[in-house]
């Protein structure tokens, strides 16, 4: 039996905003810092999660 988590677009957008607020950056700054490898482990995890959320929202 598989488990499926259902989230609305509003839920995903709210989670994305919360995550960015936690690291005190907007998405552009987070991506720029990821490209030059200057993120902490937590910030990198947030970056990957936000990328996943963006993938889901675009799909």
Order of alpha helices (4+ residues) and beta strands (2+ residues): alpha-alpha-alpha
